[in-house]
Structures are given as C-alpha cells and as structure tokens.
C-alpha cells in the first residue's frame, strides 16, 4: 500500500497508512492530543471570562448586573462560590482522572462545563446564576489535573514543560480571544445569546476528542512504533513499570514525601497572582478608568498575549536547560526563578508606574508573561516526582490549595478596594512571589522521581 503523506516534508505531523497494517498511523500523535487539550483550555477561559466581561454596572441596563439588578458585592459572592466549587473540583477531578483515565475524564468534565455555560442564558436572578456558576467551577477544574496527567502519559520528561506550556497557552489565548469576541457578541445579541454560543463550543469539542484519543500511547492503534518507543523510553522508571493494575498512591502517601509540599505551598502563594487579573481586571478598568463593556473588550485581552508568549517560552527554556545539563532539577528551578523575577518586578511596577490604562495594561503584559513562564514548570512537577497513577491526585490537591488562596484574596479585594484602593492588593501579591519560589526551593531540594 502506498504511503499517504498529508503534510509535506517539513518535519510536521503526517498521517499515513502503515505498510504492514490496515490501521491508520499518525506521526506525531502526541501533538494532536495536546492540540485538542489546548483547544479545550481556550474554550475553558472563554467560558469563565464571559461573566466578568459582560457584568457591567447597574447604570448599563443591557449588562448582566443591570438587567438582573445585581451589585459588585453580588459579583464577589458569585466569584467566590465559583472558586469554592472550582477548588473542590480540582481535588475531585484529580482522583476522577486517575480512576477513569484522561479520555473519559475529559468527556465528563467538558460536557458538564459546556452545558453549565449554556444554561447561564436561562437565569433570572442571583440564585440561578450562582447555581450554574458552581457547576461550571466544579467541572472546569478538571481541565488542569487532566492536562497534567495527559502530558505525563503522552510526553517524555524532557518535553513535558513545552507540552505544559502549550496547554497553558490555551488559557492565555482564551483570555486574549474572550474580551473582543464576547464584547462583539454582547453588543450584537446580548448576554443570554452569548452564553448559548460559548457554551456550545465545549459540547462540540467532545466529538474530535473521542475520535482521536482512542487510548494511551501504549495501546493507541494510530501511534507509530517510533513515537511509542520515544515516549515510553523517555519516561521515569516508575512510569515505564506501571501497568493498568498499578494503583496510585493515596494523598497521605503522596504528602509523606517532602517534595510534594513544594507544589502545594508554591501554588498557594502563586495562584492568586493569575486570578487577580482574570477575575478583577475588567472591574479594575471599569472602576479606575470608567471603562464600559466595549472598552474593556478593547483593552483586557492585551496582557494575555504576554501570558501566551510566557507559556511557550518557559517550556522551551526549561527543555533547553534540561537537554544541555541533563538535569530536570536545574531546568525546572532556573526557569521558575526567571519567571518569578519578572513577575515580582512587574507587580512592583503596577504600583509605581501604572497610572494610565495604557501603562497598566503594558505592565500586566509582563507580569503575566513571567507568571506563565514559571507556572508551566510548577505544574509539571507532579509528573517529575510521581508516576502517572498519582499525578492527577497531586495536581488536583495542589490546585485546590491554590484556589483556596484565591478565594481568600477574592474576599479581601472588595473590602480593601472600597476602604483604601487597589494598591495594597498589588503590594500583597508581589510579596507572594518570593514566598512561592522559596517554598519550591526549600521543599524540593532536588527535583527527581521519588519512586525510582
């Protein structure tokens, strides 16, 4: 049978018929898998950003707050309820993905969050909005431990940071797309129709996911022998030895390893930095500069371009350092340190120089670049330390702890802002940067598999 090349000789993925089998083979299948997770993450952030972008104010009758007669305090309550269920969803979905696998785990997760987002269009007040926001948070959380677990299955150790960077870039690209896209839909059709449109994306995504992600790399009928060997030989000894019957560690067993606390404590301090801008930047632009929904859509996407670039750059730099030094420890820690320095300097600059919308947005561009440069490597640490059967559980636990830190921040932001300004908030999260990095360096003296 003739080989069917669907892409030219550029080194990019090819789809062809095997010479010794009737089954289709895809060269670079792992990049198709991470590509689908990237798209899911884009959808995730479009869905979660919609509320903040269309919230508006009471003097804008076509906005969510105006049409439902809701206040900023109501927004803070809804945001925190979302985050509580998002935190619980991190832990629950981490165990779920370890139990049922990434294929079915993603179907459950994105199916529920797509439906929840769609049903935002039916609400008539605070209770209905809060209910569907809680189911959205519970289900959207699965994207993160699911993505980390999938990367551990489909990528050798040296490529996991770049895979995680591509995955995280989906959050940034989603945040870039969301403001102008949602604002355009909002102006043309209103917020109810907008929720119907964005909620449909996740439900449609399930179709290609089920068609392409038939099994893991050990059994997938479309994977080439070369790629299968490359993936499996590049994993830790514990991953190589794992079978379907291998059981993951309990949370108590995972936390008995000091290195696990590097991820848990590190994410407690680092997560609020990202979420401050995701949850509150549209309202900051409205409060401080008087922006309406359309103007928020014109400005709020810019910093997430920096975040997307940081995701890719952080994964690339980490991979290069590991390749040159043959040290996972050096690759992860040095990249996290560089990102932390950029974050810290940017947060200080928001206080000292962010006195216009243009300057503020430009500074946040660098803050989010530094955050994503570092966080992709932080999120990769569970797969560096443990085999695949335990990765989802640790990633979910660390995500839950990080989100509880965000919940505390969301509770304090409106209180501090109303009594003082946003400045103390920026000062506080700037101090979180060295605390987060310090925890990683202290608890994980050497980043390597604890199970080998």
GUDO-855778 format. One line per 10 residues: number of its first residue (from 1); their letters; for each residue x, y, z of C-alpha. Coordinates in Angstrom, 2 decimals. Example, Ala and Ser with C-alpha at 12.3 -4.5 7.8 and 13.67 -1.06 7.14 Angstrom:
residues 2
1> as> 12.30/-4.50/7.80; 13.67/-1.06/7.14
end
This chain:
residues 452
1> xxxxxxxxxx> 0.00/0.00/0.00; 1.33/3.43/-0.89; 2.14/5.79/1.95; -0.29/8.73/2.02; 1.56/11.90/3.08; -0.93/14.59/4.07; 1.77/17.09/5.06; 4.91/17.88/3.09; 8.45/17.01/4.12; 8.85/19.72/6.78
11> xxxxxxxxxx> 9.04/17.62/9.89; 5.42/18.38/10.77; 2.96/15.61/11.74; 1.97/13.26/8.90; -0.96/10.93/8.55; -0.39/7.79/6.53; -1.33/4.14/6.12; 1.01/1.65/7.70; 2.87/-0.56/5.21; 2.32/-3.62/7.37
21> xxxxxxxxxx> -1.13/-2.91/8.75; -4.54/-1.76/7.64; -4.76/0.67/10.56; -4.07/4.37/10.06; -0.91/5.72/11.68; -0.28/9.32/12.72; 3.27/10.53/13.09; 3.46/12.98/15.99; 0.20/11.77/17.51; 1.11/13.28/20.89
31> xxxxxxxxxx> 0.95/16.77/19.36; -2.60/16.13/18.15; -3.55/15.14/21.71; -2.02/18.23/23.30; -3.55/20.31/20.49; -7.03/19.17/21.48; -6.31/19.93/25.14; -5.03/23.35/24.08; -8.37/24.00/22.33; -10.27/22.76/25.40
41> xxxxxxxxxx> -8.30/25.23/27.53; -9.12/28.08/25.14; -12.81/27.18/25.48; -12.41/26.92/29.25; -11.20/30.51/29.51; -13.74/31.91/27.10; -16.49/30.34/29.22; -15.17/31.53/32.55; -14.32/35.06/31.31; -17.78/35.77/29.93
51> xxxxxxxxxx> -19.35/36.75/33.26; -16.72/39.35/34.19; -16.69/40.89/30.71; -20.49/41.23/30.46; -21.11/42.10/34.12; -21.03/45.88/33.56; -22.75/48.10/36.12; -26.27/48.93/37.27; -26.44/52.00/35.03; -25.92/49.76/31.97
61> xxxxxxxxxx> -29.38/48.11/31.62; -28.27/45.63/28.94; -25.38/44.27/31.07; -25.75/41.28/33.37; -25.72/43.36/36.56; -28.04/45.96/35.07; -30.63/43.55/33.70; -30.63/41.33/36.83; -30.22/44.25/39.30; -27.07/42.82/40.90
71> xxxxxxxxxx> -24.27/44.64/42.75; -20.48/44.38/42.97; -20.94/42.54/46.28; -23.09/40.01/44.42; -20.27/39.63/41.90; -17.77/38.97/44.69; -20.12/36.37/46.18; -20.65/34.64/42.82; -16.91/34.68/42.10; -16.08/33.12/45.45
81> xxxxxxxxxx> -18.77/30.44/45.14; -17.34/29.63/41.71; -13.89/29.38/43.27; -15.06/27.15/46.17; -16.53/24.64/43.73; -13.52/25.07/41.44; -11.27/24.18/44.40; -13.33/21.13/45.27; -13.40/20.21/41.58; -9.59/20.22/41.46
91> xxxxxxxxxx> -9.37/17.55/44.15; -12.36/15.54/42.92; -11.36/15.59/39.26; -7.75/14.71/40.08; -8.97/11.47/41.66; -11.53/11.03/38.85; -8.91/11.27/36.09; -6.63/8.84/37.94; -9.61/6.46/38.23; -11.25/6.59/34.76
101> xxxxxxxxxx> -8.37/7.93/32.67; -7.99/11.11/30.67; -10.23/10.08/27.77; -13.45/9.64/29.75; -12.41/12.17/32.40; -12.36/14.94/29.81; -15.73/13.90/28.37; -17.32/14.21/31.80; -15.55/17.44/32.66; -16.06/19.42/29.46
111> xxxxxxxxxx> -19.55/18.01/28.92; -20.74/19.38/32.26; -18.99/22.73/31.91; -20.27/23.28/28.37; -23.83/22.59/29.47; -23.40/24.79/32.57; -22.13/27.69/30.48; -25.01/27.32/28.02; -27.58/27.35/30.86; -26.29/30.69/32.14
121> xxxxxxxxxx> -28.57/32.05/29.42; -31.68/30.92/31.33; -31.06/32.59/34.71; -33.43/35.19/36.17; -31.51/36.29/39.25; -28.74/35.71/41.77; -29.77/32.17/42.77; -29.83/30.74/39.25; -26.60/32.48/38.28; -24.88/31.21/41.42
131> xxxxxxxxxx> -26.07/27.63/40.81; -24.78/27.38/37.25; -21.60/29.19/38.24; -20.98/26.49/40.86; -21.46/23.62/38.38; -19.22/25.47/35.94; -16.47/25.77/38.55; -16.78/22.13/39.63; -16.41/20.85/36.06; -13.95/23.38/34.61
141> xxxxxxxxxx> -11.44/22.42/37.31; -10.93/19.04/35.66; -9.08/20.60/32.74; -5.93/21.16/34.83; -5.20/17.84/36.55; -6.45/16.21/33.35; -3.98/18.16/31.25; -1.05/17.46/33.58; -1.92/13.74/33.65; -2.28/13.58/29.88
151> xxxxxxxxxx> 1.12/15.22/29.40; 2.67/12.69/31.77; 1.21/9.88/29.65; 1.99/11.27/26.21; 5.34/13.05/26.58; 8.84/12.08/27.69; 10.13/14.02/30.68; 12.27/16.37/28.61; 9.25/17.52/26.56; 6.71/17.86/29.35
161> xxxxxxxxxx> 7.42/21.52/30.11; 6.90/22.56/26.48; 3.74/20.43/26.37; 2.56/22.08/29.59; 3.47/25.45/28.07; 1.31/24.75/25.03; -1.50/23.59/27.31; -1.21/26.71/29.50; -1.02/28.91/26.41; -4.62/27.88/25.81
171> xxxxxxxxxx> -5.61/29.79/28.96; -3.80/32.85/27.68; -5.14/32.61/24.14; -8.64/32.08/25.52; -8.19/35.22/27.61; -6.96/37.09/24.50; -9.90/35.95/22.40; -12.57/36.31/25.08; -12.80/40.11/25.61; -13.22/41.22/21.96
181> xxxxxxxxxx> -15.17/38.09/20.97; -17.59/38.23/23.89; -17.93/42.02/23.70; -18.80/41.74/19.98; -21.42/39.05/20.63; -22.74/41.03/23.59; -23.19/44.23/21.58; -24.86/42.36/18.71; -27.06/39.84/20.52; -27.00/40.41/24.28
191> xxxxxxxxxx> -25.57/38.35/27.11; -28.06/35.48/27.02; -27.32/34.55/23.41; -23.60/34.98/24.08; -23.74/32.31/26.79; -25.56/29.97/24.39; -22.83/30.37/21.78; -19.81/29.92/24.06; -21.48/27.04/25.94; -21.87/25.13/22.69
201> xxxxxxxxxx> -18.13/25.07/21.98; -17.28/22.55/24.71; -20.04/20.15/23.71; -18.82/20.17/20.10; -15.20/19.59/21.23; -16.10/16.17/22.65; -16.56/14.73/19.14; -12.95/15.04/17.87; -11.63/14.12/21.32; -13.38/10.75/21.26
211> xxxxxxxxxx> -12.39/10.13/17.64; -8.67/10.88/18.07; -7.88/9.96/21.67; -8.76/6.26/21.44; -6.26/5.03/24.04; -2.95/5.87/25.72; 0.40/5.64/23.89; 0.92/2.01/24.96; -2.19/0.82/23.11; -3.30/3.53/20.69
221> xxxxxxxxxx> -3.91/1.94/17.25; -2.74/5.06/15.38; 0.63/5.61/17.08; 3.79/4.73/15.17; 6.29/2.32/16.70; 8.96/5.04/16.65; 6.85/7.54/18.58; 5.67/4.93/21.05; 9.28/3.96/21.80; 10.33/7.63/22.06
231> xxxxxxxxxx> 7.57/8.42/24.58; 7.90/5.34/26.76; 11.70/5.29/26.92; 11.71/8.98/27.88; 9.54/8.44/30.95; 10.63/7.67/34.51; 11.35/4.10/35.57; 8.18/4.14/37.69; 6.08/5.15/34.67; 7.73/2.52/32.50
241> xxxxxxxxxx> 6.98/-0.17/35.07; 3.36/0.90/35.61; 0.54/-1.29/34.29; -3.23/-0.93/34.21; -3.33/-2.81/37.52; -0.86/-0.42/39.17; -2.59/1.63/41.84; -1.85/5.26/42.55; -0.69/6.45/45.95; -3.13/7.83/48.49
251> xxxxxxxxxx> -2.94/11.54/49.32; -1.42/10.63/52.69; 1.33/8.66/50.94; 1.92/11.46/48.43; 2.21/14.09/51.17; 4.62/11.92/53.13; 7.20/12.98/50.53; 8.58/16.41/51.37; 8.85/17.29/47.69; 5.06/17.25/47.34
261> xxxxxxxxxx> 4.83/20.25/49.64; 6.91/22.30/47.21; 4.00/22.14/44.77; 1.22/22.57/47.35; 2.77/25.55/49.15; 4.20/27.05/45.97; 0.83/27.12/44.26; -0.84/28.54/47.39; 1.27/31.67/47.00; 1.45/31.87/43.20
271> xxxxxxxxxx> -2.13/31.17/42.08; -3.63/34.48/43.36; -1.36/36.43/41.00; -3.02/34.99/37.89; -6.52/35.01/39.28; -6.36/38.62/40.46; -6.12/39.74/36.84; -8.51/37.11/35.45; -11.23/37.88/37.98; -10.77/41.56/38.71
281> xxxxxxxxxx> -9.00/43.32/35.82; -12.26/44.07/33.91; -13.74/45.58/37.08; -10.49/47.45/37.81; -10.61/49.06/34.36; -14.26/49.98/34.95; -13.69/51.35/38.48; -10.44/53.25/37.93; -10.82/54.38/34.32; -14.60/54.27/33.80
291> xxxxxxxxxx> -14.50/51.68/31.02; -17.73/50.21/29.65; -18.09/46.62/28.37; -16.90/47.54/24.86; -13.82/49.40/26.16; -12.94/46.52/28.48; -13.07/44.26/25.43; -10.62/46.53/23.61; -8.03/46.57/26.41; -8.32/43.48/28.61
301> xxxxxxxxxx> -7.00/40.99/26.05; -3.53/42.56/25.65; -1.83/41.17/28.80; -2.80/37.65/27.83; -0.67/37.88/24.72; 2.24/38.20/27.13; 0.92/35.21/29.07; 0.74/33.08/25.92; 4.30/34.01/24.96; 5.45/33.24/28.51
311> xxxxxxxxxx> 3.85/29.79/28.41; 5.71/28.78/25.27; 8.98/30.46/26.27; 9.00/28.88/29.74; 8.53/25.40/28.32; 11.17/25.97/25.65; 13.78/27.37/28.04; 13.23/24.59/30.56; 13.59/21.94/27.86; 16.81/23.52/26.56
321> xxxxxxxxxx> 18.34/23.65/30.03; 17.44/20.02/30.70; 18.91/18.97/27.34; 22.18/20.82/28.00; 22.65/19.90/31.66; 20.81/16.55/31.74; 19.24/17.85/34.98; 15.49/18.16/35.49; 16.22/19.99/38.74; 18.22/22.77/37.06
331> xxxxxxxxxx> 15.79/23.08/34.16; 12.71/23.49/36.34; 14.19/25.65/39.11; 16.08/28.11/36.91; 13.04/28.66/34.68; 10.77/29.16/37.69; 13.27/31.66/39.15; 13.44/33.71/35.93; 9.66/33.86/35.72; 9.43/34.83/39.39
341> xxxxxxxxxx> 11.82/37.76/38.98; 9.83/39.08/36.00; 6.57/38.70/37.97; 7.91/40.49/41.03; 9.35/43.45/39.13; 6.14/43.79/37.12; 3.92/43.82/40.22; 6.10/46.49/41.81; 5.81/48.50/38.58; 1.98/48.38/38.69
351> xxxxxxxxxx> 2.17/50.41/41.91; 4.92/52.79/40.85; 4.17/53.39/37.15; 0.69/52.04/36.30; -1.03/55.44/36.36; -2.78/55.21/32.97; -4.74/52.42/31.29; -2.09/52.05/28.61; 0.76/51.78/31.11; -1.18/49.49/33.41
361> xxxxxxxxxx> -2.07/47.07/30.62; 1.51/47.09/29.32; 2.91/46.29/32.78; 0.41/43.48/33.33; 1.58/42.09/29.96; 4.98/41.43/31.58; 3.50/40.23/34.89; 1.50/37.54/33.14; 4.44/36.68/30.87; 6.51/35.97/33.98
371> xxxxxxxxxx> 3.70/34.05/35.66; 3.17/31.68/32.75; 6.92/31.38/32.16; 7.17/29.93/35.66; 3.84/28.22/36.34; 4.05/25.73/33.48; 7.12/24.26/35.14; 5.50/24.33/38.58; 2.52/22.41/37.18; 4.86/19.88/35.57
381> xxxxxxxxxx> 6.43/18.99/38.92; 3.84/16.31/39.88; 4.83/14.28/36.80; 8.52/14.82/37.61; 8.06/13.43/41.11; 5.46/10.65/40.71; 4.26/8.09/38.18; 1.12/8.67/36.13; -1.23/6.86/38.52; -0.62/9.54/41.18
391> xxxxxxxxxx> -0.04/12.64/39.05; -3.69/13.68/38.81; -4.19/13.38/42.57; -1.23/15.60/43.45; -2.01/18.11/40.71; -5.63/18.27/41.87; -4.68/18.69/45.54; -2.19/21.46/44.77; -4.74/23.14/42.53; -7.36/23.01/45.29
401> xxxxxxxxxx> -4.99/24.58/47.84; -4.06/27.28/45.34; -7.71/28.07/44.69; -8.48/28.39/48.40; -5.79/31.06/48.49; -7.58/32.78/45.61; -10.89/32.59/47.49; -9.31/34.42/50.42; -8.00/37.06/48.02; -11.42/37.47/46.36
411> xxxxxxxxxx> -12.98/38.01/49.78; -10.44/40.72/50.67; -10.25/42.56/47.32; -13.62/44.41/47.52; -13.08/45.24/51.20; -9.59/46.64/50.64; -10.60/48.43/47.43; -13.61/50.14/48.98; -11.72/51.28/52.11; -8.35/52.05/50.54
421> xxxxxxxxxx> -7.52/51.34/46.88; -6.19/48.53/44.71; -2.59/49.42/45.65; -2.35/47.29/48.84; -3.60/44.31/46.82; -0.78/44.64/44.28; 1.76/45.01/47.12; 0.48/41.86/48.83; 0.64/39.61/45.78; 4.11/40.98/44.94
431> xxxxxxxxxx> 5.21/39.64/48.34; 3.70/36.26/47.46; 6.23/35.74/44.67; 9.37/35.17/46.81; 7.27/33.11/49.26; 6.11/30.80/46.46; 9.55/30.43/44.94; 11.12/29.95/48.36; 8.75/27.06/49.10; 9.72/25.28/45.90
441> xxxxxxxxxx> 13.44/25.63/46.55; 13.11/24.67/50.23; 10.89/21.59/49.98; 12.24/20.22/46.70; 15.98/20.22/47.26; 16.32/18.09/44.13; 13.55/17.57/41.59; 13.57/13.93/40.53; 11.30/10.90/40.70; 10.70/9.84/44.31
451> xx> 9.50/6.41/43.18; 12.51/5.21/41.14
end
